[in-house]
């Protein structure tokens, strides 16, 4: 596999991993709270 472009830039790979982790947390929170948003009419 070719090396990703961000690995050539100093510090960018760590930032990418941090952003990716935050996005995973955000998606998890959305998945947790989404069912409750569908029952607001109760």
Gaussian input, Z-matrix of N, CA and C with variables (Angstrom, degrees):
# hf/3-21g

backbone

0 1
 N
 C     1     B1
 C     2     B2     1     A1
 N     3     B3     2     A2     1     D1
 C     4     B4     3     A3     2     D2
 C     5     B5     4     A4     3     D3
 N     6     B6     5     A5     4     D4
 C     7     B7     6     A6     5     D5
 C     8     B8     7     A7     6     D6
 N     9     B9     8     A8     7     D7
 C    10    B10     9     A9     8     D8
 C    11    B11    10    A10     9     D9
 N    12    B12    11    A11    10    D10
 C    13    B13    12    A12    11    D11
 C    14    B14    13    A13    12    D12
 N    15    B15    14    A14    13    D13
 C    16    B16    15    A15    14    D14
 C    17    B17    16    A16    15    D15
 N    18    B18    17    A17    16    D16
 C    19    B19    18    A18    17    D17
 C    20    B20    19    A19    18    D18
 N    21    B21    20    A20    19    D19
 C    22    B22    21    A21    20    D20
 C    23    B23    22    A22    21    D21
 N    24    B24    23    A23    22    D22
 C    25    B25    24    A24    23    D23
 C    26    B26    25    A25    24    D24
 N    27    B27    26    A26    25    D25
 C    28    B28    27    A27    26    D26
 C    29    B29    28    A28    27    D27
 N    30    B30    29    A29    28    D28
 C    31    B31    30    A30    29    D29
 C    32    B32    31    A31    30    D30
 N    33    B33    32    A32    31    D31
 C    34    B34    33    A33    32    D32
 C    35    B35    34    A34    33    D33
 N    36    B36    35    A35    34    D34
 C    37    B37    36    A36    35    D35
 C    38    B38    37    A37    36    D36
 N    39    B39    38    A38    37    D37
 C    40    B40    39    A39    38    D38
 C    41    B41    40    A40    39    D39
 N    42    B42    41    A41    40    D40
 C    43    B43    42    A42    41    D41
 C    44    B44    43    A43    42    D42
 N    45    B45    44    A44    43    D43
 C    46    B46    45    A45    44    D44
 C    47    B47    46    A46    45    D45
 N    48    B48    47    A47    46    D46
 C    49    B49    48    A48    47    D47
 C    50    B50    49    A49    48    D48
 N    51    B51    50    A50    49    D49
 C    52    B52    51    A51    50    D50
 C    53    B53    52    A52    51    D51
 N    54    B54    53    A53    52    D52
 C    55    B55    54    A54    53    D53
 C    56    B56    55    A55    54    D54
 N    57    B57    56    A56    55    D55
 C    58    B58    57    A57    56    D56
 C    59    B59    58    A58    57    D57
 N    60    B60    59    A59    58    D58
 C    61    B61    60    A60    59    D59
 C    62    B62    61    A61    60    D60
 N    63    B63    62    A62    61    D61
 C    64    B64    63    A63    62    D62
 C    65    B65    64    A64    63    D63
 N    66    B66    65    A65    64    D64
 C    67    B67    66    A66    65    D65
 C    68    B68    67    A67    66    D66
 N    69    B69    68    A68    67    D67
 C    70    B70    69    A69    68    D68
 C    71    B71    70    A70    69    D69
 N    72    B72    71    A71    70    D70
 C    73    B73    72    A72    71    D71
 C    74    B74    73    A73    72    D72
 N    75    B75    74    A74    73    D73
 C    76    B76    75    A75    74    D74
 C    77    B77    76    A76    75    D75
 N    78    B78    77    A77    76    D76
 C    79    B79    78    A78    77    D77
 C    80    B80    79    A79    78    D78
 N    81    B81    80    A80    79    D79
 C    82    B82    81    A81    80    D80
 C    83    B83    82    A82    81    D81
 N    84    B84    83    A83    82    D82
 C    85    B85    84    A84    83    D83
 C    86    B86    85    A85    84    D84
 N    87    B87    86    A86    85    D85
 C    88    B88    87    A87    86    D86
 C    89    B89    88    A88    87    D87
 N    90    B90    89    A89    88    D88
 C    91    B91    90    A90    89    D89
 C    92    B92    91    A91    90    D90
 N    93    B93    92    A92    91    D91
 C    94    B94    93    A93    92    D92
 C    95    B95    94    A94    93    D93
 N    96    B96    95    A95    94    D94
 C    97    B97    96    A96    95    D95
 C    98    B98    97    A97    96    D96
 N    99    B99    98    A98    97    D97
 C   100   B100    99    A99    98    D98
 C   101   B101   100   A100    99    D99
 N   102   B102   101   A101   100   D100
 C   103   B103   102   A102   101   D101
 C   104   B104   103   A103   102   D102
 N   105   B105   104   A104   103   D103
 C   106   B106   105   A105   104   D104
 C   107   B107   106   A106   105   D105
 N   108   B108   107   A107   106   D106
 C   109   B109   108   A108   107   D107
 C   110   B110   109   A109   108   D108
 N   111   B111   110   A110   109   D109
 C   112   B112   111   A111   110   D110
 C   113   B113   112   A112   111   D111
 N   114   B114   113   A113   112   D112
 C   115   B115   114   A114   113   D113
 C   116   B116   115   A115   114   D114
 N   117   B117   116   A116   115   D115
 C   118   B118   117   A117   116   D116
 C   119   B119   118   A118   117   D117
 N   120   B120   119   A119   118   D118
 C   121   B121   120   A120   119   D119
 C   122   B122   121   A121   120   D120
 N   123   B123   122   A122   121   D121
 C   124   B124   123   A123   122   D122
 C   125   B125   124   A124   123   D123

   B1=1.4670
   B2=1.5227
   B3=1.3267
   B4=1.4769
   B5=1.5252
   B6=1.3136
   B7=1.4645
   B8=1.5275
   B9=1.3330
   B10=1.4768
   B11=1.5266
   B12=1.3130
   B13=1.4651
   B14=1.5218
   B15=1.3496
   B16=1.4611
   B17=1.5201
   B18=1.3448
   B19=1.4576
   B20=1.5249
   B21=1.3465
   B22=1.4706
   B23=1.5215
   B24=1.3197
   B25=1.4596
   B26=1.5192
   B27=1.3349
   B28=1.4624
   B29=1.5279
   B30=1.3137
   B31=1.4551
   B32=1.5129
   B33=1.3268
   B34=1.4635
   B35=1.5201
   B36=1.3420
   B37=1.4576
   B38=1.5260
   B39=1.3399
   B40=1.4627
   B41=1.5270
   B42=1.3361
   B43=1.4542
   B44=1.5181
   B45=1.3375
   B46=1.4581
   B47=1.5168
   B48=1.3351
   B49=1.4603
   B50=1.5275
   B51=1.3346
   B52=1.4608
   B53=1.5216
   B54=1.3424
   B55=1.4639
   B56=1.5210
   B57=1.3311
   B58=1.4574
   B59=1.5257
   B60=1.3266
   B61=1.4585
   B62=1.5318
   B63=1.3351
   B64=1.4588
   B65=1.5228
   B66=1.3279
   B67=1.4577
   B68=1.5227
   B69=1.3393
   B70=1.4623
   B71=1.5241
   B72=1.3498
   B73=1.4650
   B74=1.5221
   B75=1.3319
   B76=1.4556
   B77=1.5147
   B78=1.3367
   B79=1.4620
   B80=1.5297
   B81=1.3319
   B82=1.4695
   B83=1.5197
   B84=1.3355
   B85=1.4576
   B86=1.5223
   B87=1.3330
   B88=1.4633
   B89=1.5246
   B90=1.3235
   B91=1.4642
   B92=1.5242
   B93=1.3343
   B94=1.4694
   B95=1.5308
   B96=1.3294
   B97=1.4596
   B98=1.5264
   B99=1.3237
   B100=1.4611
   B101=1.5320
   B102=1.3508
   B103=1.4632
   B104=1.5276
   B105=1.3504
   B106=1.4555
   B107=1.5238
   B108=1.3295
   B109=1.4581
   B110=1.5224
   B111=1.3293
   B112=1.4589
   B113=1.5213
   B114=1.3376
   B115=1.4546
   B116=1.5236
   B117=1.3316
   B118=1.4599
   B119=1.5209
   B120=1.3601
   B121=1.4669
   B122=1.5270
   B123=1.3234
   B124=1.4714
   B125=1.5354
   A1=109.78
   A2=117.37
   A3=120.28
   A4=110.10
   A5=115.52
   A6=119.89
   A7=109.94
   A8=117.72
   A9=119.98
   A10=111.58
   A11=115.81
   A12=120.57
   A13=111.78
   A14=117.40
   A15=118.08
   A16=112.05
   A17=117.80
   A18=119.31
   A19=111.40
   A20=116.33
   A21=119.08
   A22=112.03
   A23=117.43
   A24=120.43
   A25=109.79
   A26=118.15
   A27=121.54
   A28=111.74
   A29=116.26
   A30=120.96
   A31=113.97
   A32=117.91
   A33=118.90
   A34=110.90
   A35=116.76
   A36=119.14
   A37=110.65
   A38=116.36
   A39=119.41
   A40=110.33
   A41=116.78
   A42=120.02
   A43=110.63
   A44=116.68
   A45=120.93
   A46=110.26
   A47=117.06
   A48=120.72
   A49=110.31
   A50=116.65
   A51=120.23
   A52=110.52
   A53=117.06
   A54=121.59
   A55=109.62
   A56=117.35
   A57=120.88
   A58=110.50
   A59=117.05
   A60=120.67
   A61=110.66
   A62=116.54
   A63=120.24
   A64=110.98
   A65=117.07
   A66=119.98
   A67=110.68
   A68=117.04
   A69=119.77
   A70=110.88
   A71=116.23
   A72=120.42
   A73=110.21
   A74=116.98
   A75=121.35
   A76=110.57
   A77=117.30
   A78=121.29
   A79=110.35
   A80=116.05
   A81=119.73
   A82=110.66
   A83=116.81
   A84=120.18
   A85=111.39
   A86=116.64
   A87=120.53
   A88=109.90
   A89=116.74
   A90=120.31
   A91=111.28
   A92=116.87
   A93=120.36
   A94=110.30
   A95=116.94
   A96=120.12
   A97=113.57
   A98=117.82
   A99=120.46
   A100=112.74
   A101=120.13
   A102=119.47
   A103=112.47
   A104=117.18
   A105=119.53
   A106=110.60
   A107=117.49
   A108=120.86
   A109=111.30
   A110=117.51
   A111=120.50
   A112=111.56
   A113=118.18
   A114=120.95
   A115=111.33
   A116=115.99
   A117=119.33
   A118=112.40
   A119=117.74
   A120=120.33
   A121=111.62
   A122=118.62
   A123=120.61
   A124=109.82
   D1=140.96
   D2=176.90
   D3=-68.71
   D4=150.17
   D5=179.46
   D6=-73.61
   D7=131.17
   D8=178.92
   D9=-58.06
   D10=147.95
   D11=-176.68
   D12=-62.31
   D13=-34.54
   D14=-174.74
   D15=-68.26
   D16=-17.47
   D17=-179.67
   D18=-73.53
   D19=-15.70
   D20=178.69
   D21=-82.75
   D22=-17.05
   D23=-177.25
   D24=-97.77
   D25=128.09
   D26=-178.77
   D27=-65.67
   D28=127.63
   D29=176.72
   D30=83.96
   D31=-17.16
   D32=-175.60
   D33=-74.71
   D34=-32.74
   D35=-179.05
   D36=-64.89
   D37=-42.51
   D38=179.15
   D39=-63.72
   D40=-39.65
   D41=178.22
   D42=-64.62
   D43=-39.07
   D44=178.94
   D45=-62.66
   D46=-42.39
   D47=-179.51
   D48=-66.08
   D49=-37.83
   D50=179.36
   D51=-66.19
   D52=-45.39
   D53=178.98
   D54=-63.02
   D55=-41.10
   D56=179.85
   D57=-62.66
   D58=-39.52
   D59=178.56
   D60=-65.45
   D61=-41.42
   D62=178.76
   D63=-64.76
   D64=-38.55
   D65=178.50
   D66=-65.52
   D67=-38.73
   D68=178.54
   D69=-63.84
   D70=-40.35
   D71=177.44
   D72=-64.30
   D73=-41.44
   D74=-179.37
   D75=-63.41
   D76=-44.76
   D77=179.13
   D78=-62.85
   D79=-38.92
   D80=178.88
   D81=-63.28
   D82=-43.84
   D83=179.15
   D84=-63.63
   D85=-40.36
   D86=178.30
   D87=-62.54
   D88=-42.26
   D89=-179.76
   D90=-66.10
   D91=-31.60
   D92=-179.99
   D93=-73.73
   D94=-44.44
   D95=-173.03
   D96=-89.38
   D97=-13.83
   D98=-176.62
   D99=-60.77
   D100=-44.13
   D101=179.31
   D102=-59.98
   D103=-35.26
   D104=179.89
   D105=-68.23
   D106=-33.00
   D107=179.70
   D108=-67.59
   D109=-22.42
   D110=-179.61
   D111=-82.18
   D112=-8.26
   D113=-176.42
   D114=-117.70
   D115=31.17
   D116=-179.87
   D117=-70.49
   D118=-16.30
   D119=-177.57
   D120=-80.20
   D121=-4.32
   D122=179.91
   D123=-74.59

